[in-house]
Amino acid sequence: MRFLTAAARNMLRHYTQLPATVHLLCFGSFINRAGTFVMLFLTIYLTQQLGTGKAFASYCIGVFGFGSVVSSLIGGQLADQFGRRSTMLLALFGGATALLALSVVRNPWAFMGVLFLFALIIEMYRPASSAMIGDVTTPDQRPHAFGLLYIAVNLGFAVAPPIGGLLASQSFLWLFWVDALTTAMYGVVVLLLIHETRPRSATHGVASGPGEIDCDSTPVAAAEALASLDAPPTIDVRNPRAKASMSTALRHISGDWTFLLYCFCNLLTNMVFMQAFATLPLYLTEMGFTTKEFAMMICINGILIVVFQLPLTHLLNRFNRVYVLLCGELLLALGFGLTVFADTALLIVGTIVLWTFGEILQAPYKPTIVAEMAPVPLRARYMGIFNISHSLSLMIGAPLGGEILARFGPSVLWPGCGALLLCTMGLYLVMFRRLSIANAFGLSHCISADTD
């Protein structure tokens, strides 16, 4: 018992000793996600309150996804050029204003336009927030920091549906007003409690201990090594204060084929993961399960994340991050691929458990690797491009999965998902093979943890 108590204290110490900025970002993310009502009930609002058809409502989701793609590019550029904090303030307070505007728009086409504007503004905070975490944490802290953020987001997501349903039963306007309030509250947290973290000088960065490599300089050396394989650098990656226009940054990123391959792998993985919330409920309904039964089965996902995300992240942080990422991909492949054989509630829950643990393994390490691959002057823009792969998976994965299910059935959809993820594992191996070329420059210190 004493051993377990000591182990628990040691694990919690890694989270409690994270920089205060990380804790504040997690707290703000929880508040914001707990009040994310509009997107949860958007299709219901459009069809029941504005009288649109289901097709128009689905197009609005696509418009929001397209706005998110553009917003990630703009947000990353602004965060690198003008600062993380100012970009987050613009996004959060601007997003709250856009939500209030949405509440009074009654014309469906005008609503779609304002919805696009809302996505264009609000999604700018994501690359800024991720870059901020990368700025203030050490290599060993980053998985814990991103894992804690993932917990905060999922806790908020667990709270949002029942509260949103209660508000909607009174008036749909409450969804917009309270969503705007929680978004603005996150903005107040940033305004009053969080300072700018963008590096201000060439010597700025996370201090390294004796015999350690400064991770803020490590990706720079790695980027220069890989540049000889891809394209010559277009900015001074050694200077954390270096600024670049969006076109210059995009030219630099477009030459980083290793990073682009990483984002493509993430896109493929998330296209499959979207099936859990797009085609899986349709598939289970066709099998005869009720909506309530599906809700009870899928809630296993959130419960497992809340219970296991922190301890597993702490436990796995001693292992090579590449292996953890690949193990997560394998569990996702098994979980989704075996769904075709799951014909009882117990077996379906078993597949959900498999892909949930794959999600848990990957969630803290994917953004960590991006933060360490990116040159410091481009960290937020790298995060923005990485976030685009999430937005594109929403735009592409959900309708594509629905089309495959409708045309070819579950016997093609679920094995196809598993096969795609296995192919993605192969692409990850190719990418990390390219990164091994830069081992002499210290990149291995960033993408693997000490085994002592």
Stockholm file with secondary structure:
# STOCKHOLM 1.0

chainA/1-452         MRFLTAAARNMLRHYTQLPATVHLLCFGSFINRAGTFVMLFLTIYLTQQLGTGKAFASYCIGVFGFGSVVSSLIGGQLADQFGRRSTMLLALFGGATALLALSVVRNPWAFMGVLFLFALIIEMYRPASSAMIGDVTTPDQRPHAFGLLYIAVNLGFAVAPPIGGLLASQSFLWLFWVDALTTAMYGVVVLLLIHETRPRSATHGVASGPGEIDCDSTPVAAAEALASLDAPPTIDVRNPRAKASMSTALRHISGDWTFLLYCFCNLLTNMVFMQAFATLPLYLTEMGFTTKEFAMMICINGILIVVFQLPLTHLLNRFNRVYVLLCGELLLALGFGLTVFADTALLIVGTIVLWTFGEILQAPYKPTIVAEMAPVPLRARYMGIFNISHSLSLMIGAPLGGEILARFGPSVLWPGCGALLLCTMGLYLVMFRRLSIANAFGLSHCISADTD
#=GR chainA/1-452 SS CHHHHHHHHHHHHHHHTSCHHHHHHHHHHHHHHHTCCTTTTHHHHHHHTSCCCHHHHHHHHHHHHHHHHHHHHHHHHHHHHHCHHHHHHHHHHHHHHHHHHHHHCCSHHHHHHHHHHHHHHHTTHHHHHHHHHHHHCCTTHHHHHHHHHHHHHHHHHHHHHHHHHHHHHHCTHHHHHHHHHHHHHHHHHHHHHCCCCSCCSTTCSCCCCTTCCCTTTHHHHHHHHHHTTSCCCSSCTTCTTCCCCHHHHHHHHHTCHHHHHHHHHHHHHHHHHGGGTTTHHHHHHHTTCCHHHHHHHHHHHHHHHHHHHHHHHHHHTTSBHHHHHHHHHHHHHHHHHGGGGCCSHHHHHHHHHHHHHHHHHHTTHHHHHHHHHSCGGGHHHHHHHHHHHHHHHHHHHHHHHHHHHHHHCHHHHHHHHHHHHHHHHHHHHHHHHHHHTTGGGTHHHHHBCCCC
#=GC SS_cons         CHHHHHHHHHHHHHHHTSCHHHHHHHHHHHHHHHTCCTTTTHHHHHHHTSCCCHHHHHHHHHHHHHHHHHHHHHHHHHHHHHCHHHHHHHHHHHHHHHHHHHHHCCSHHHHHHHHHHHHHHHTTHHHHHHHHHHHHCCTTHHHHHHHHHHHHHHHHHHHHHHHHHHHHHHCTHHHHHHHHHHHHHHHHHHHHHCCCCSCCSTTCSCCCCTTCCCTTTHHHHHHHHHHTTSCCCSSCTTCTTCCCCHHHHHHHHHTCHHHHHHHHHHHHHHHHHGGGTTTHHHHHHHTTCCHHHHHHHHHHHHHHHHHHHHHHHHHHTTSBHHHHHHHHHHHHHHHHHGGGGCCSHHHHHHHHHHHHHHHHHHTTHHHHHHHHHSCGGGHHHHHHHHHHHHHHHHHHHHHHHHHHHHHHCHHHHHHHHHHHHHHHHHHHHHHHHHHHTTGGGTHHHHHBCCCC
//
